[in-house]
Amino acid sequence: MGLLQCLRQTGMPMKDMSRYAQLVHSTDNTTDERIKILKSHQQRLAQKRQELEKCEALLTHKLGIYETKGDLH
């Protein structure tokens, strides 16, 4: 899997992906701006991961209640 495919699958906005691709193909030194784009996406992923972990914990808790007590509420 290539980096752009990975960025797409993880929800990077198309605007950011396009800009990143432009920078990669630029003849200028664009390393700093590419790093900024990738770090910003990394931070979004970390935040999303935390949100997903909270949701998973809630689901695990609720399933535990259902499985041990048979409570369907």
C-alpha positions as CSV (number, residue, x, y, z in Angstrom):
1,M,0.0,0.0,0.0
2,G,1.3,3.4,-0.9
3,L,1.3,6.4,1.3
4,L,-1.4,8.3,-0.6
5,Q,-3.7,5.2,-0.4
6,C,-3.0,5.0,3.3
7,L,-3.8,8.7,3.8
8,R,-7.0,8.3,1.8
9,Q,-8.1,5.3,3.8
10,T,-7.5,7.1,7.1
11,G,-9.6,10.1,6.0
12,M,-7.1,12.8,5.1
13,P,-9.0,15.6,3.4
14,M,-8.6,15.5,-0.4
15,K,-7.3,19.1,-0.3
16,D,-4.4,18.0,1.9
17,M,-3.7,15.0,-0.2
18,S,-3.6,17.0,-3.4
19,R,-1.3,19.6,-1.7
20,Y,1.0,16.8,-0.4
21,A,1.2,15.2,-3.9
22,Q,2.1,18.6,-5.4
23,L,4.8,19.1,-2.9
24,V,6.3,15.7,-3.5
25,H,6.6,16.4,-7.2
26,S,7.9,19.9,-6.7
27,T,11.5,20.8,-7.5
28,D,11.7,23.1,-4.5
29,N,12.6,22.0,-1.0
30,T,9.2,21.3,0.4
31,T,10.1,19.0,3.2
32,D,9.0,21.3,6.0
33,E,5.5,21.8,4.5
34,R,5.2,18.0,3.9
35,I,6.1,17.3,7.5
36,K,3.5,19.8,8.6
37,I,0.8,18.1,6.5
38,L,1.7,14.7,7.7
39,K,2.0,15.7,11.4
40,S,-1.4,17.4,11.2
41,H,-3.0,14.2,9.9
42,Q,-1.2,12.1,12.5
43,Q,-2.7,14.3,15.2
44,R,-6.2,13.9,13.7
45,L,-5.7,10.1,13.7
46,A,-4.6,10.1,17.3
47,Q,-7.7,12.0,18.3
48,K,-9.9,9.7,16.3
49,R,-8.2,6.7,17.9
50,Q,-8.9,8.1,21.4
51,E,-12.6,8.6,20.4
52,L,-12.8,5.1,19.0
53,E,-11.2,3.6,22.2
54,K,-13.8,5.4,24.4
55,C,-16.6,4.0,22.2
56,E,-15.1,0.5,22.3
57,A,-14.8,0.7,26.1
58,L,-18.5,1.7,26.4
59,L,-19.5,-1.2,24.1
60,T,-17.4,-3.6,26.1
61,H,-19.0,-2.4,29.3
62,K,-22.5,-2.7,27.9
63,L,-21.9,-6.2,26.5
64,G,-20.6,-7.2,29.9
65,I,-23.8,-6.1,31.5
66,Y,-25.9,-7.9,29.0
67,E,-23.9,-11.1,29.2
68,T,-23.7,-11.3,33.0
69,K,-27.2,-10.0,33.9
70,G,-29.2,-10.6,30.8
71,D,-30.4,-6.9,31.1
72,L,-31.6,-5.7,27.7
73,H,-32.0,-2.0,28.6
